[in-house]
């Protein structure tokens, strides 16, 4: 049996006052006009994983307008061990809670015991030529799918970094600054090692299928963490090196108004492997295909490393692919052995899926099986 969502319920989420879907294990195609709520539905599913979902929205902004009812997303996940009921929803303080099989979960990451989620959206089309911050967030999403606690580590690191910046600006207590830098070093080492380890495994998997890939293959690398390019291999040594670097750069960082060294400055370098050129120099179509190939490879890696094949949320994925590429994509999705959610305004784009998919029409926050 393919792990799949058999039931999905939304309450007061974006433009859905209330919505319900009962599904089988086939792929799900969501069609309808722009603004109907297709992406909102994908966003709801993306919140069944750690982090802030595919739009990275604060939780208070996903609340439906004109109602005092808190937003909620609930799903039944069919697994080899039986169904699991997963739900997440609003908390009064603007955060969110998670419930699993009717009980409060010990952490947000507990959802990852039952499902993992990856996505591609049109906003990611300029990933390779856009700001480095977008590529770091993309990389951290991939890592989180493998290591669910990574999302919380990145969030805690960002908070500690802001604290350090404020202390430097205010010429705060040196002992307190050292304590913040020690916390940053522990979090930073964890984040950097998780990134490098995940990239190493992903690159190895890509290399195994380089010759027969239906989509372009990526060569991946991180820019150096330190200016001299040297990086300690052990977590303890890396922590010490980071703490030393921040201590030595306090003056420069105070003048710059930000920390000039650390995992938040690293960039993900992507090369089109078959052509040996930076991904940013490829055509729009090549960059799109390269991104799809990267997501498909990572989905295989997650399946291999966790025994849970991630659900794929593919927003407007087919519109910019020619018919041959669309068929290759659908075949690759079938090969993953997972349930994929695809959106588009024109259902003709998904005809090649045939009865391998169930089609849902979305109009003004209402869902209807075709």
C-alpha positions as CSV (number, residue, x, y, z in Angstrom):
1,X,0.0,0.0,0.0
2,X,1.2,3.5,-0.8
3,X,1.3,5.9,2.2
4,X,-1.4,8.4,1.4
5,X,-3.9,11.0,2.8
6,X,-7.3,9.4,2.8
7,X,-9.0,12.3,4.5
8,X,-8.3,16.1,4.6
9,X,-10.3,18.6,6.6
10,X,-9.8,22.4,6.6
11,X,-11.5,24.9,9.0
12,X,-11.2,28.7,8.7
13,X,-8.1,28.4,6.6
14,X,-7.4,31.1,4.0
15,X,-10.4,31.2,1.7
16,X,-11.9,27.9,3.1
17,X,-14.6,28.4,5.8
18,X,-14.8,24.6,5.8
19,X,-13.7,22.0,3.3
20,X,-13.5,18.2,3.2
21,X,-11.8,15.7,0.9
22,X,-11.9,11.9,1.0
23,X,-9.2,10.5,-1.2
24,X,-7.7,7.2,-2.4
25,X,-4.0,6.6,-2.9
26,X,-3.8,7.9,-6.4
27,X,-2.2,11.3,-7.2
28,X,-4.5,14.3,-6.7
29,X,-5.0,16.9,-9.4
30,X,-6.5,20.2,-8.3
31,X,-7.8,22.3,-11.2
32,X,-9.7,25.6,-11.2
33,X,-9.2,29.3,-12.0
34,X,-6.6,31.5,-10.5
35,X,-7.5,32.6,-7.0
36,X,-9.9,29.7,-6.4
37,X,-7.8,28.2,-3.5
38,X,-5.6,25.6,-5.1
39,X,-2.4,26.8,-3.6
40,X,-4.1,27.4,-0.3
41,X,-5.0,23.7,-0.1
42,X,-1.3,22.8,-0.8
43,X,-0.3,25.2,1.9
44,X,-2.6,23.5,4.4
45,X,-1.0,20.2,3.6
46,X,2.5,21.7,3.9
47,X,1.7,22.7,7.5
48,X,1.5,19.0,8.4
49,X,5.3,19.2,8.7
50,X,7.7,21.3,10.8
51,X,8.2,24.9,9.8
52,X,5.8,27.6,8.4
53,X,4.7,25.9,5.3
54,X,5.2,26.6,1.6
55,X,4.5,30.3,1.9
56,X,6.5,30.7,5.1
57,X,3.5,32.7,6.5
58,X,3.1,33.6,10.1
59,X,0.3,31.4,11.5
60,X,-2.0,34.3,12.4
61,X,-2.2,35.3,8.7
62,X,-3.6,32.0,7.5
63,X,-6.8,32.6,9.5
64,X,-9.9,33.0,7.3
65,X,-11.3,36.5,7.3
66,X,-14.6,37.2,9.1
67,X,-14.6,34.4,11.6
68,X,-13.5,34.0,15.2
69,X,-13.0,30.2,14.8
70,X,-9.3,29.3,14.9
71,X,-7.8,27.8,11.7
72,X,-7.2,24.0,11.7
73,X,-5.9,21.4,9.3
74,X,-6.6,17.7,9.9
75,X,-5.7,14.6,7.9
76,X,-5.8,10.9,8.1
77,X,-2.6,9.3,6.9
78,X,-2.8,5.7,5.8
79,X,0.3,3.8,6.7
80,X,1.4,0.1,6.8
81,X,0.7,0.2,10.5
82,X,-2.8,1.5,10.0
83,X,-4.4,5.0,9.8
84,X,-3.0,7.9,11.8
85,X,-5.0,11.1,12.5
86,X,-2.8,14.2,12.3
87,X,-4.0,17.7,13.0
88,X,-2.6,21.2,13.5
89,X,-4.3,24.5,14.4
90,X,-4.1,27.9,15.9
91,X,-3.1,28.8,19.4
92,X,-4.1,32.1,21.0
93,X,-0.5,33.3,21.1
94,X,-0.2,33.1,17.3
95,X,1.6,29.8,17.4
96,X,0.2,26.4,16.6
97,X,-0.4,23.1,18.3
98,X,-0.3,19.5,16.9
99,X,-2.5,16.6,17.8
100,X,-1.9,13.0,16.8
101,X,-4.6,10.3,17.2
102,X,-6.5,12.7,19.5
103,X,-3.7,13.5,21.9
104,X,-1.5,16.6,22.1
105,X,1.9,15.8,20.4
106,X,5.1,16.2,22.3
107,X,6.5,18.4,19.6
108,X,5.8,19.8,16.1
109,X,8.4,17.3,14.8
110,X,6.2,14.4,15.9
111,X,4.2,14.7,12.7
112,X,7.3,13.5,10.8
113,X,6.9,10.0,12.3
114,X,3.9,9.6,9.9
115,X,4.5,11.9,6.9
116,X,7.2,14.0,5.2
117,X,6.3,16.8,2.8
118,X,8.2,18.4,-0.1
119,X,7.0,21.1,-2.5
120,X,7.7,23.2,-5.6
121,X,5.9,26.5,-6.2
122,X,6.2,29.1,-9.0
123,X,7.9,31.4,-6.4
124,X,10.9,29.0,-6.6
125,X,11.4,29.4,-10.3
126,X,14.1,32.0,-9.9
127,X,15.9,30.0,-7.1
128,X,19.2,29.6,-8.8
129,X,19.6,33.2,-9.9
130,X,17.9,34.8,-6.9
131,X,19.3,35.9,-3.5
132,X,21.4,33.4,-1.5
133,X,18.9,33.5,1.4
134,X,16.3,31.8,-0.9
135,X,18.7,29.0,-1.6
136,X,19.6,28.6,2.1
137,X,15.9,28.3,2.9
138,X,15.4,25.8,0.1
139,X,18.3,23.7,1.4
140,X,17.0,23.9,5.0
141,X,13.7,22.6,3.8
142,X,15.3,19.6,2.2
143,X,17.4,19.0,5.3
144,X,14.2,19.3,7.5
145,X,12.6,16.6,5.4
146,X,15.4,14.3,6.4
147,X,16.1,15.7,9.9
148,X,12.8,17.1,11.3
149,X,14.6,18.9,14.2
150,X,16.6,21.0,11.7
151,X,13.8,23.5,11.3
152,X,13.7,24.3,15.0
153,X,17.5,24.6,15.1
154,X,17.5,27.2,12.3
155,X,14.7,29.2,14.0
156,X,16.6,29.2,17.3
157,X,19.8,30.2,15.6
158,X,18.1,33.1,13.9
159,X,16.7,34.3,17.2
160,X,20.1,34.0,19.0
161,X,21.7,35.9,16.1
162,X,19.3,38.8,16.5
163,X,20.0,38.9,20.2
164,X,23.8,39.1,19.5
165,X,23.2,41.9,17.0
166,X,21.3,43.9,19.5
167,X,23.9,43.3,22.2
168,X,26.6,44.5,19.9
169,X,24.7,47.6,18.9
170,X,24.0,48.4,22.6
171,X,27.5,47.6,23.7
172,X,26.0,45.0,26.0
173,X,27.7,42.9,28.8
174,X,30.7,40.9,27.5
175,X,29.8,37.9,29.6
176,X,26.3,37.8,28.2
177,X,27.6,38.2,24.7
178,X,30.0,35.3,25.2
179,X,27.0,33.2,26.4
180,X,25.0,34.0,23.3
181,X,27.9,33.2,21.1
182,X,28.3,29.8,22.8
183,X,24.7,29.1,22.1
184,X,25.1,30.2,18.5
185,X,28.1,28.1,18.1
186,X,26.3,24.9,19.2
187,X,23.3,25.6,17.0
188,X,25.5,26.7,14.1
189,X,27.6,23.6,14.2
190,X,24.5,21.4,14.2
191,X,23.0,23.3,11.3
192,X,26.2,23.2,9.2
193,X,26.9,19.6,9.7
194,X,23.3,18.6,9.0
195,X,23.5,20.6,5.7
196,X,26.8,19.1,4.6
197,X,25.8,15.5,5.6
198,X,22.5,15.8,3.7
199,X,24.1,17.3,0.6
200,X,26.7,14.5,0.6
201,X,24.1,11.8,0.6
202,X,21.9,13.7,-2.0
203,X,24.9,14.2,-4.3
204,X,25.9,10.5,-4.1
205,X,22.3,9.5,-5.0
206,X,22.2,12.0,-7.9
207,X,25.5,10.6,-9.2
208,X,24.2,7.1,-9.3
209,X,21.5,8.0,-11.8
210,X,23.3,10.7,-13.8
211,X,23.3,8.8,-17.0
212,X,19.7,7.8,-17.1
213,X,18.0,10.8,-15.5
214,X,14.8,12.1,-17.2
215,X,15.7,15.6,-15.8
216,X,19.0,17.4,-15.6
217,X,21.2,16.5,-12.7
218,X,22.6,19.0,-10.2
219,X,26.1,19.2,-8.8
220,X,25.8,20.7,-5.3
221,X,28.2,22.5,-3.0
222,X,28.2,24.9,-0.1
223,X,30.4,28.0,-0.1
224,X,33.1,28.0,2.6
225,X,31.9,28.6,6.2
226,X,35.1,30.5,7.1
227,X,37.2,32.9,5.0
228,X,40.2,30.7,5.0
229,X,38.1,27.7,3.7
230,X,39.2,25.5,6.6
231,X,36.3,23.6,8.3
232,X,36.8,21.3,11.4
233,X,35.2,18.0,10.8
234,X,34.0,17.3,14.4
235,X,31.1,19.1,16.0
236,X,33.1,20.1,19.0
237,X,35.9,21.6,17.0
238,X,33.4,23.4,14.7
239,X,31.7,24.9,17.7
240,X,35.0,26.2,19.1
241,X,35.9,27.6,15.7
242,X,32.6,29.4,15.3
243,X,32.8,30.9,18.8
244,X,36.3,32.1,18.2
245,X,35.3,33.6,14.8
246,X,32.4,35.6,16.4
247,X,34.6,36.7,19.3
248,X,37.2,38.0,16.9
249,X,34.7,39.8,14.6
250,X,32.7,41.7,17.2
251,X,34.1,45.0,16.1
252,X,33.5,44.4,12.4
253,X,30.0,43.0,13.1
254,X,29.1,46.0,15.3
255,X,30.1,48.3,12.5
256,X,28.3,46.3,9.8
257,X,25.2,45.9,12.0
258,X,25.2,42.1,11.3
259,X,27.3,39.0,11.8
260,X,29.6,38.6,8.8
261,X,30.6,35.0,9.5
262,X,28.4,31.9,10.2
263,X,26.0,29.4,8.6
264,X,23.6,32.3,7.8
265,X,26.2,33.5,5.2
266,X,26.7,30.3,3.4
267,X,25.3,29.9,-0.1
268,X,24.2,26.7,-2.0
269,X,26.0,26.5,-5.3
270,X,24.2,24.5,-8.0
271,X,25.8,23.4,-11.3
272,X,24.0,21.9,-14.3
273,X,26.0,18.6,-14.2
274,X,25.5,17.5,-17.8
275,X,26.6,20.9,-19.2
276,X,29.1,21.8,-16.5
277,X,27.7,25.3,-16.1
278,X,26.2,27.2,-13.2
279,X,22.5,26.6,-12.9
280,X,21.8,30.4,-12.9
281,X,23.1,30.6,-16.5
282,X,20.6,28.0,-17.8
283,X,17.4,28.9,-19.7
284,X,14.2,29.3,-17.8
285,X,13.1,25.8,-18.9
286,X,16.5,24.3,-18.0
287,X,16.3,25.8,-14.5
288,X,12.8,24.5,-14.0
289,X,13.7,21.0,-15.1
290,X,16.9,21.1,-13.0
291,X,14.8,22.1,-9.9
292,X,12.3,19.3,-10.6
293,X,15.1,16.8,-10.9
294,X,16.6,18.0,-7.6
295,X,13.3,17.6,-5.8
296,X,12.7,14.1,-7.3
297,X,16.2,13.0,-6.2
298,X,15.7,14.3,-2.7
299,X,12.4,12.5,-2.5
300,X,14.2,9.3,-3.3
301,X,16.8,10.0,-0.7
302,X,14.2,10.6,2.0
303,X,12.5,7.3,1.1
304,X,15.9,5.6,1.3
305,X,17.0,7.2,4.6
306,X,13.7,7.3,6.5
307,X,11.5,4.6,4.9
308,X,8.9,7.3,4.5
309,X,8.4,8.6,0.9
310,X,7.5,12.2,1.1
311,X,4.2,13.7,-0.2
312,X,5.0,16.0,-3.1
313,X,3.1,19.3,-3.5
314,X,3.6,20.6,-7.0
315,X,2.0,24.0,-7.7
316,X,1.5,24.9,-11.4
317,X,4.2,22.4,-12.2
318,X,3.0,21.3,-15.7
319,X,2.3,24.6,-17.3
320,X,5.9,25.3,-18.4
321,X,6.8,21.7,-19.4
322,X,6.5,20.4,-23.0
323,X,4.4,17.2,-23.4
324,X,7.5,14.9,-23.3
325,X,8.7,16.4,-20.1
326,X,5.3,16.2,-18.6
327,X,5.1,12.5,-19.4
328,X,8.6,12.0,-17.9
329,X,7.5,13.9,-14.7
330,X,4.4,11.8,-14.3
331,X,6.3,8.6,-14.8
332,X,8.9,9.7,-12.2
333,X,6.1,10.5,-9.7
334,X,4.7,7.0,-10.3
335,X,8.1,5.5,-9.7
336,X,8.4,7.2,-6.3
337,X,5.4,5.3,-5.0
338,X,3.8,8.2,-3.2
339,X,0.8,10.4,-3.4
340,X,1.4,13.7,-5.2
341,X,-0.8,16.8,-5.3
342,X,-0.6,18.8,-8.5
343,X,-2.4,22.1,-9.4
344,X,-3.2,23.8,-12.7
345,X,-5.8,26.0,-14.4
346,X,-6.1,23.6,-17.4
347,X,-6.9,20.0,-16.8
348,X,-5.7,19.1,-20.3
349,X,-2.1,19.4,-18.9
350,X,-2.8,16.3,-16.8
351,X,-4.4,14.1,-19.3
352,X,-1.3,11.9,-19.6
353,X,-1.9,10.8,-16.0
354,X,-5.2,9.2,-17.0
355,X,-6.9,7.2,-14.2
356,X,-3.6,7.3,-12.2
357,X,-5.0,10.5,-10.7
358,X,-8.2,11.7,-9.1
359,X,-9.3,15.2,-10.2
360,X,-10.7,17.8,-7.8
361,X,-12.3,21.1,-9.1
362,X,-11.6,24.1,-6.9
363,X,-13.9,27.1,-7.0
364,X,-14.1,29.9,-4.5
365,X,-12.9,27.7,-1.6
366,X,-15.2,24.8,-2.5
367,X,-14.0,21.3,-3.6
368,X,-15.7,18.9,-5.9
369,X,-14.6,15.5,-7.1
370,X,-14.8,15.0,-10.8
